[in-house]
Amino acid sequence: MFQGFGGWHLIAILFLVLLLFGAPKLPALAKSLGQSMRIFRGEMRQMQDESPKQKKDGEAAPAATTAPAAPSEPVTPNTAEPQPKPESNA
């Protein structure tokens, strides 16, 4: 995939990023990217730690999605004609 990817390509990409975002915003972008990666890795580790526990305990994995509950009262569109407003004779 990156067989023809060289040093000049990396320099060009970094230059484009600098032009698009500007120098003052680059530290904030790097910080938010680092925080996002840290959160992602933590969640992945947590999922991997939970997976062996479920297999060990013999628990089935929870269902991915459930159907929403049906409404208690049926919802019908308001197709009736509007009632005229009473006229005031004051």
PENORDA-V635083 format. One record per residue. RES is the residue in three letters. OMEGA is omega in whole degrees, -180 to 180 (NA if undefined). BURIAL is # if it has 24 or more other ideal C-beta (glycine too) atoms within 12 Angstrom, else .. D_LAST is the distance of its C-alpha to the last C-alpha in Angstrom with 2 decimals. Layout:
# PENORDA-V635083
res->RES omega->OMEGA burial->BURIAL d_last->D_LAST
res->RES omega->OMEGA burial->BURIAL d_last->D_LAST
This chain:
# PENORDA-V635083
res->MET omega->-179 burial->. d_last->82.93
res->PHE omega->-177 burial->. d_last->83.82
res->GLN omega->-179 burial->. d_last->87.33
res->GLY omega->-176 burial->. d_last->86.87
res->PHE omega->-177 burial->. d_last->84.76
res->GLY omega->-179 burial->. d_last->86.62
res->GLY omega->180 burial->. d_last->86.25
res->TRP omega->178 burial->. d_last->84.95
res->HIS omega->179 burial->. d_last->82.11
res->LEU omega->178 burial->. d_last->81.09
res->ILE omega->179 burial->. d_last->81.22
res->ALA omega->180 burial->. d_last->79.05
res->ILE omega->178 burial->. d_last->76.44
res->LEU omega->177 burial->. d_last->76.38
res->PHE omega->178 burial->. d_last->76.02
res->LEU omega->178 burial->. d_last->73.04
res->VAL omega->178 burial->. d_last->71.36
res->LEU omega->178 burial->. d_last->71.98
res->LEU omega->-177 burial->. d_last->70.46
res->LEU omega->-172 burial->. d_last->67.37
res->PHE omega->-179 burial->. d_last->66.50
res->GLY omega->-176 burial->. d_last->68.23
res->ALA omega->-178 burial->. d_last->70.70
res->PRO omega->-176 burial->. d_last->68.27
res->LYS omega->-176 burial->. d_last->66.46
res->LEU omega->178 burial->. d_last->69.65
res->PRO omega->179 burial->. d_last->70.29
res->ALA omega->177 burial->. d_last->66.75
res->LEU omega->180 burial->. d_last->67.15
res->ALA omega->179 burial->. d_last->70.50
res->LYS omega->-179 burial->. d_last->69.15
res->SER omega->176 burial->. d_last->66.21
res->LEU omega->178 burial->. d_last->68.58
res->GLY omega->178 burial->. d_last->70.99
res->GLN omega->179 burial->. d_last->68.32
res->SER omega->179 burial->. d_last->67.11
res->MET omega->179 burial->. d_last->70.70
res->ARG omega->178 burial->. d_last->71.33
res->ILE omega->180 burial->. d_last->68.27
res->PHE omega->180 burial->. d_last->69.30
res->ARG omega->178 burial->. d_last->72.88
res->GLY omega->179 burial->. d_last->71.75
res->GLU omega->179 burial->. d_last->69.55
res->MET omega->178 burial->. d_last->72.41
res->ARG omega->180 burial->. d_last->74.84
res->GLN omega->178 burial->. d_last->72.44
res->MET omega->179 burial->. d_last->72.10
res->GLN omega->178 burial->. d_last->75.89
res->ASP omega->-179 burial->. d_last->76.45
res->GLU omega->-176 burial->. d_last->74.06
res->SER omega->178 burial->. d_last->75.56
res->PRO omega->179 burial->. d_last->79.05
res->LYS omega->179 burial->. d_last->77.55
res->GLN omega->179 burial->. d_last->75.61
res->LYS omega->-179 burial->. d_last->78.75
res->LYS omega->-179 burial->. d_last->80.83
res->ASP omega->-179 burial->. d_last->78.50
res->GLY omega->179 burial->. d_last->78.16
res->GLU omega->175 burial->. d_last->74.40
res->ALA omega->178 burial->. d_last->72.75
res->ALA omega->179 burial->. d_last->70.71
res->PRO omega->180 burial->. d_last->66.96
res->ALA omega->-177 burial->. d_last->65.05
res->ALA omega->-180 burial->. d_last->63.82
res->THR omega->176 burial->. d_last->60.38
res->THR omega->180 burial->. d_last->58.46
res->ALA omega->178 burial->. d_last->55.83
res->PRO omega->180 burial->. d_last->52.27
res->ALA omega->179 burial->. d_last->50.96
res->ALA omega->179 burial->. d_last->48.79
res->PRO omega->-178 burial->. d_last->45.10
res->SER omega->178 burial->. d_last->44.30
res->GLU omega->179 burial->. d_last->41.45
res->PRO omega->180 burial->. d_last->41.74
res->VAL omega->179 burial->. d_last->39.51
res->THR omega->178 burial->. d_last->37.88
res->PRO omega->-180 burial->. d_last->36.03
res->ASN omega->-179 burial->. d_last->32.38
res->THR omega->-180 burial->. d_last->32.87
res->ALA omega->179 burial->. d_last->29.92
res->GLU omega->-180 burial->. d_last->27.30
res->PRO omega->178 burial->. d_last->24.09
res->GLN omega->178 burial->. d_last->21.22
res->PRO omega->-180 burial->. d_last->18.17
res->LYS omega->178 burial->. d_last->15.07
res->PRO omega->180 burial->. d_last->12.25
res->GLU omega->179 burial->. d_last->9.37
res->SER omega->-179 burial->. d_last->5.84
res->ASN omega->-179 burial->. d_last->3.76
res->ALA omega->NA burial->. d_last->0.00
